[in-house]
Amino acid sequence: MLWRQTLKENILLAGGYFLLLTLTTTLGIWFWPDLRGAIEEWAGIASFFPIEGLKEVMLRIQEEGYWAYFAVQQFFRGGGVFGVAAAGLLGSGLIAREADNRTAEFLLSRPVSRTRILLTRWGVGVVALSLPLLLAAGVGAACSPLVDESIPLWAALAGAVHTSLFVVAVFSTTVWLSARSTHALQAAILVLGFMLLQFALYLIKVLWHFSAYNLVDLDVMLPLARGVYPWKESAALLVWIGVFVAWAVKDFKKRDF
Amino acid sequence: MIRIENISKSYDGVAALREVSFDVGKGEILGLVGPNGSGKTTLLKTLVGVVRPDSGRAWIAGVDSTEDALEARLHVGYSPGDPALYDSLSVLEILEFAIGFHPQASLSLGKQFLDLFGVPLEKRAGKLSHGMKRKLLLSQALASQAPVLILDEPMEGLDPEVRKTAEKILVEQAGQGRAILMSSHDLAGLERTCHRVAFLREGRLLDVGKLEHFLERASRVLHIRFRESVESARLPVGKEWTWKGDGLSWSLHTTGNLEAALACLKGLPIASCRDASGGLEEVFDALYGEEKTL
């Protein structure tokens, strides 16, 4: 019942997120032959921008080819940008919307524990955010032969799993803020503002080590093509998720509505 | 079935409830009365764990709701004061959602109540009027088949006909042994349904007792119309009686019991006699004027 209600409330957002990921993946693959044929010109254009991160990306694509391009499109942009936006929007309303819409009294007077409410909703959010990433990665792997490229399905899915952990970590942080906020927008602004700051840090060479985006960048994703899964980074993301989910449960349990 | 013992709650240093204590027995309807901000909703929310009390304890069907709110809520059919619902869900989906956590709930009973109140099952909650939402909330509380019903202003926004139907249902539910605690501003409605009444003011319990006990405090007035003009000298005189009026129409005000007043009317040419005694509203005015604190 709880999961159905949560899914129904968020189905449009989850569906839109999946469509956006699939569409941009397909368009990205379609554009690859043009980029492949003029990679040095594109790298030259990128070098004019004072953004070290962008130059680094172009260099990696030149060196590693299609897999680096796919990883940037699929994981860094798909998860790190669209995924983070979806996590912020979905997570912010998870609890705070009950206060916003004044439905908290109706929900919390049911004989169901607050822990179960939060974890069920969090679980639905995890599926709604991760499944589109996995499906879009599968679609990307399946479409690659259309541009005379191939990537192992295992690597595409493993990359999607790791990116999902990053998105879920942002989502869990948003859920924690949502459990403390009286307005969904408050939680969304806070987390998206924080992630924007993280992204800005990543683009500055001397500060990029302090950015959370280090956990999903090309350094982490490129070894996947050689069958090396980023266990260390995944473990760090799991700890991040665990801490914020535990805080969210604790704060939600003691909150008055 | 409901026992409240010294419940206190404050928000940012402002007391919302101050050591409130009373109980509601099996088969009893207790009406919770008080002006806006008197603490009625906070008290009801406290009983189901939506709000945590600062101190005090409450038991529902023997379960300490301040210790184990989840277990206590299994015994409660609750209708919130704020009729806010999930707008994207249909009436039927909300009913299923609301009663789905109650092991003893009956979906068919819920549908029967909704049918009785004329609430369409397929309509989205977002499209329902205020009154329709109230009916849905009342229906789900009744369909829970819980031994305790806690209803925050269940009659607010209902038209008089539906209100009477709902009152009749509540009296029947109490007759089946359910304990009902309901808040309301409709004092006439409470007079028709409640066995006992509790008055709150600024978080304090002013008084609690049987309805008759309060009604006895209200003034007793009989409007009498005579068949022929009656002079004041012809009217019986008593220490507890006062006559007002003239000629054909008189009012008898008494502070004593009505039986004695009626007996004194024997022999007078009465065309009609109407009871115009004060009710809970008069008691309410008197109580909130004197601020008697228990």
Interface residues (C-beta under 8 A of the other chain):
Chain A: M1 R4 Q5 K8 E9 N101 R102 T103 A104 E105 F106 L108 S109 R110 P111 V112 S113 K254 D256 F257
Chain B: Y11 K45 V48 G49 V50 V51 R52 L70 E71 R73 L74 V76 Y78 P80 G81 D82 A84 L85 Y86 D87 S88 L89 E93 E96 F97 A98 G100 F101 H102 L137
